[in-house]
Amino acid sequence: MRIIRTLSASLFLAIAACGQAAAPSEAGAQTAAPASTELSAADRTAILASQNLRADARGLVENECGDRVEPQILQVDLGGDVGRAALLAMGGGPSMASCYGDGPGLTLLKREGANWRAIYSSRGGFMAIMPTRTRGVADIAFAGPGFDYPLHVWNGTTYVRADRSVGDAQLEGATFLPQ
C-alpha cells in the first residue's frame, strides 16, 4: 500500500510541476472542497502583494525564475482563530528544472484585517490538512514522496514543525491541497 501511495504522490508532484494539479487517488483521501473557492479581486491582489507579487492583465505573475505563471489561490477553513485561510500555490514555468527544480511553492496565508500574513510556507510537495487539531486549528502535513511526512501544528501565531511525523495510514481523512 505504501508503494501505491508513494507512486501516487510522485505522479501528483510531476503533474503539479507542470503547473497542473491532480488530487491523490487513495481511498479515504479528500480533495479540498472549500465552501467558496472565489476570493474577491481585492483579496487576490492583497494576497499577491503580501508576497511581493503583482498580476498582469492576464492574471500571470513572475515566479522566482522570471517565468510568467498563473498562481492558484484556494480558500481553506482551518478552524479556530485562523478560520478561513488562503493557499497560494505557485507552479514552475519553463525554467523550473534549471532554476530551482523543487516543485510548486505553497504559502498559507491568514487574513489580518485587509491584509494577509504568511503562516506557513513550503516547496516541492503538497499540503495535507489533517483531521487533528492543535489549539483548535487544523494540523498540516507537508506531504510528498516518502513514508513519513513532517507534521506542523499551530502555535497561536504560525505553523511550526512538531516533534513528530505522520505516516501514510495517518493521512486517512486528510484534505490534500492544491487540488
C-alpha positions in Angstrom: 0.0 0.0 0.0 2.9 2.4 0.8 4.3 1.8 -2.7 1.0 2.8 -4.3 0.7 5.9 -2.2 4.3 6.9 -3.0 3.8 6.4 -6.7 0.5 8.3 -6.5 2.2 11.2 -4.7 5.1 11.1 -7.2 2.6 11.3 -10.1 0.9 14.2 -8.3 4.2 16.1 -7.9 5.1 15.5 -11.6 1.8 16.9 -12.8 1.9 19.8 -10.3 5.4 20.7 -11.5 3.9 21.2 -15.0 1.5 23.8 -13.5 -1.4 21.3 -13.4 -2.6 19.9 -10.1 -4.0 16.5 -9.5 -5.6 15.1 -6.4 -4.3 11.9 -4.7 -6.3 8.9 -5.6 -6.1 6.9 -2.4 -9.4 5.7 -0.8 -10.2 7.9 2.1 -8.2 10.9 0.8 -10.2 14.0 0.2 -9.6 16.9 -2.2 -10.1 20.4 -1.0 -13.7 21.4 -1.2 -13.9 24.8 0.4 -17.4 26.3 0.7 -16.3 29.2 -1.6 -13.3 29.0 -3.9 -13.8 32.5 -5.0 -11.9 35.4 -3.5 -12.7 39.0 -4.2 -10.4 40.8 -6.6 -9.2 42.9 -3.7 -8.3 39.8 -1.7 -6.4 38.3 -4.6 -4.5 41.5 -5.1 -3.7 41.8 -1.3 -2.6 38.1 -1.2 -0.2 38.6 -4.1 1.0 41.9 -2.7 1.8 40.2 0.6 4.2 38.0 -1.3 5.6 40.9 -3.4 3.8 39.7 -6.5 1.8 41.7 -9.0 -0.5 40.1 -11.6 -0.5 41.4 -15.2 -3.7 41.9 -17.2 -3.9 38.1 -17.9 -3.5 37.2 -14.2 0.1 36.0 -14.5 2.8 36.8 -12.0 6.6 36.4 -12.3 8.0 33.5 -10.3 11.5 33.1 -8.8 12.9 32.1 -12.2 11.5 35.1 -14.1 8.8 32.9 -15.8 5.2 34.2 -16.1 2.9 31.7 -14.3 -0.7 31.7 -13.1 -0.9 31.4 -9.4 -3.5 29.2 -7.8 -5.2 30.7 -4.8 -7.5 28.5 -2.8 -9.5 29.1 0.4 -9.3 26.6 3.1 -11.1 26.5 6.5 -8.5 25.7 9.2 -10.9 26.5 12.1 -10.0 28.0 15.4 -8.6 31.6 15.5 -7.3 31.2 11.9 -10.7 30.4 10.3 -10.6 30.8 6.6 -7.1 31.0 5.2 -5.8 31.2 1.6 -3.3 28.9 0.0 -1.1 30.5 -2.7 0.3 27.8 -4.9 3.0 28.9 -7.4 3.8 26.4 -10.0 7.0 26.4 -12.0 7.3 27.7 -15.5 9.6 26.6 -18.5 12.7 27.4 -16.5 11.8 25.3 -13.4 14.1 22.4 -13.9 17.1 24.5 -14.4 16.2 27.3 -12.0 15.0 25.8 -8.7 13.5 22.4 -9.6 12.0 21.8 -6.3 8.3 21.8 -7.4 5.5 24.2 -6.6 5.8 26.8 -3.8 3.0 26.7 -1.3 2.3 29.6 1.1 -0.6 29.5 3.5 -1.9 33.0 4.5 -4.1 34.3 7.3 -6.3 37.3 6.9 -5.4 40.2 9.3 -7.9 43.0 8.6 -7.5 44.0 4.9 -4.0 42.3 4.8 -2.7 38.8 4.6 0.2 37.3 6.5 2.1 34.1 5.7 1.7 31.5 8.4 3.3 28.5 6.6 5.5 28.0 3.5 7.0 25.0 1.8 8.2 23.9 -1.6 8.1 20.7 -3.6 5.2 18.7 -2.3 1.6 19.2 -1.3 -0.2 20.1 1.8 -2.4 17.7 3.8 -4.9 19.4 6.1 -5.2 16.8 8.9 -8.3 16.0 10.8 -6.3 16.5 14.1 -6.2 20.0 15.7 -3.8 21.9 17.9 -5.2 24.9 19.8 -8.4 24.5 17.8 -6.6 24.9 14.4 -6.2 22.0 11.9 -2.7 20.4 11.9 -1.0 20.2 8.5 1.5 17.8 7.0 3.9 18.6 4.2 3.4 15.6 2.1 5.3 14.2 -0.9 7.0 11.1 -1.9 8.1 9.1 1.1 6.7 7.2 4.0 6.7 9.8 6.7 5.6 13.4 6.5 6.6 16.3 8.8 3.6 17.5 10.9 3.2 21.2 11.5 1.0 22.5 14.3 -0.5 25.9 15.2 1.4 27.7 18.0 -1.0 30.6 18.2 0.8 32.8 15.6 2.1 30.5 12.9 2.6 26.8 12.0 5.7 25.2 13.5 7.2 21.8 12.9 6.0 19.3 15.5 8.4 16.8 17.1 6.7 14.0 15.1 5.8 12.9 11.6 2.7 11.2 10.2 2.8 8.1 8.1 0.6 7.0 5.1 -2.0 5.5 7.4 -2.4 8.7 9.3 -3.3 10.6 6.1 -6.7 8.9 6.0 -9.3 11.6 6.2 -6.9 14.4 5.3 -7.7 17.1 2.7 -5.0 17.5 0.1 -4.1 20.9 -1.4 -3.6 22.2 -4.0 -6.5 20.5 -5.8 
